[in-house]
Amino acid sequence: MRSKRKLEILKKSVLYFILLIMSAIMILPFLWMLSSSVKLDREVFNMNPFVWIPKNPRWKNYVDIWTKVPFFKYVQNTVILTIVVTALQILTSSFAAYAFAKLDFKLRNKLFFAYVSTIAMPWQVYMVPQFLMMRSFGLNDRLLAIVCLQAFSAFGVFLMRQFYLTIPDSLCEAARIDGMSEYGIYLRIMLPLSKPAIATLTIFTFVATWNDYLGPLIYLKSQNKKTIQLGLKMFINQYSSEYGLIMAGSVMSLIPVIIVFLCLQKYFVEGIASTGIKG
């Protein structure tokens, strides 16, 4: 009995050790970026000796990045695009998921699986037809083109439907007997109960939209329409030797993503666990 307990402790110790090593490997590039953001350019790649925190941190990097390029405009465009896309995806995904999970209509399952199967198709396959379609609508070089394309998500519908399946049907049936409409059930019962799934979808959508590079690169050409990822790339092309400023800009581009994740992490874990219960 005692030897079995020792074996379990040994297994856990090895597991924790491996996890610590993996965590350190993953977080090391982020720490290096953070350290480089307050260094002079000549100090960034100085390895002999390597200094994590310089004696005189150059905080001015975080000021200069706003003046070298129109960084504020890039941030503004990205914030608008991310908030609108995230809000629309939550609305459309939860609404469609409610129909697929709680309403009974002809070909419901076939339609759902046909829609979800589009997840397997890479975006590169149909991005050219999409671009031609948006251009014919007169939406080229407009943020609205990206909003229209990303407002709907098959993954979002799948995620929300899996969560709705964990909610007992008896709740909806009781509400129908009391005379509540389907819209009322969706707004007053399903949405308040689906905070974990909404938080999970919010994090996925927010991070994907905020970090999207290829979509804005294809559709946005004007300087005042570019997003923060395009702005950083342009800054790297123009000031390729100013590594401190590049790292400062990269750190600032991560701050909103970290804030959103920290605010929603409690619901995020719960949402991942609950949506994986039913297949």
C-alpha positions, 0 to 999 in steps of 0.5 A, spaced: 500 500 500 505 504 501 509 503 495 503 504 491 502 511 494 510 512 493 509 510 486 503 515 485 507 521 488 513 519 483 508 519 477 505 526 479 512 529 481 515 527 474 508 530 471 509 536 474 516 537 472 515 536 465 509 541 465 514 546 469 519 545 463 514 545 458 511 552 461 518 555 461 519 553 454 513 556 452 513 563 456 520 564 455 519 568 448 514 572 451 519 574 457 524 575 452 520 580 448 518 583 454 525 584 456 527 587 449 521 592 449 525 596 454 532 595 451 536 599 446 537 596 439 544 594 440 542 591 447 537 586 444 541 581 441 547 582 446 548 575 449 554 576 453 552 577 458 545 577 457 541 582 461 533 581 462 532 588 465 537 593 463 540 598 468 536 604 465 530 601 462 528 605 455 521 606 457 521 611 451 520 605 446 513 605 448 512 612 447 516 613 440 512 607 437 505 612 437 509 617 433 513 613 428 507 610 425 499 612 426 499 607 431 493 610 434 489 609 428 491 602 427 489 600 434 482 604 433 481 600 427 482 593 430 478 595 436 472 597 432 473 591 427 474 586 433 468 588 437 463 588 432 465 581 429 465 578 436 458 581 438 455 579 431 458 572 431 455 571 438 449 573 436 448 569 430 452 563 433 447 563 439 441 564 435 442 559 430 445 554 435 438 555 439 434 552 433 439 546 431 439 544 439 431 546 441 427 546 435 424 541 431 424 542 424 425 538 418 432 536 416 435 539 422 440 534 423 442 534 416 442 541 415 447 542 422 452 537 419 452 540 412 453 547 415 458 544 421 462 540 415 464 547 412 469 548 418 474 542 415 474 547 408 481 551 409 479 559 408 485 559 402 480 554 398 475 560 397 478 566 399 479 568 392 471 567 390 470 571 397 474 577 395 471 577 388 464 577 391 466 583 396 469 587 390 463 586 386 459 589 392 463 595 392 466 593 399 473 593 397 478 597 402 472 597 407 472 594 414 465 592 412 467 587 408 471 583 413 465 584 418 460 581 413 465 575 412 466 574 419 460 575 422 458 568 421 461 562 424 460 554 423 465 553 429 461 558 433 454 554 432 457 548 433 460 550 440 453 553 442 449 548 440 453 543 444 452 547 450 445 548 449 444 540 449 446 540 456 440 544 458 434 540 459 429 540 454 423 540 460 425 548 461 423 550 454 417 545 454 415 549 461 416 556 458 412 554 452 406 551 456 406 558 460 405 561 453 412 564 452 415 565 445 421 562 442 424 568 442 422 569 449 425 562 451 432 564 447 432 571 450 430 570 457 432 562 459 438 560 454 442 566 453 442 567 461 444 560 462 450 560 457 455 565 460 460 559 460 459 558 452 459 565 450 465 567 454 469 561 450 466 563 444 468 571 445 475 569 447 476 565 441 473 570 436 476 576 439 483 573 439 482 570 432 480 577 429 485 581 433 490 577 431 488 576 424 493 578 418 491 575 412 484 578 412 486 585 413 492 584 408 487 582 402 481 587 403 485 593 406 489 597 402 488 605 405 493 607 410 487 609 415 484 603 414 489 598 416 489 594 423 494 593 428 497 587 425 498 590 418 501 596 422 506 592 425 508 589 419 509 596 415 513 598 421 518 592 421 519 594 413 520 601 415 524 600 421 527 593 421 533 595 425 529 598 431 528 592 435 526 595 441 520 599 438 518 593 434 518 589 441 514 595 444 509 595 439 508 587 439 507 587 447 502 593 446 498 589 441 498 583 446 495 587 452 487 587 450 488 579 448 491 578 455 485 583 459 480 579 455 482 572 457 483 574 464 476 577 465 473 571 462 478 565 464 473 563 469 467 562 464 472 559 459 474 553 463 467 551 465 465 552 458 470 548 455 468 542 460 461 543 459 461 543 451 465 537 451 460 533 455 455 531 449 458 529 442 
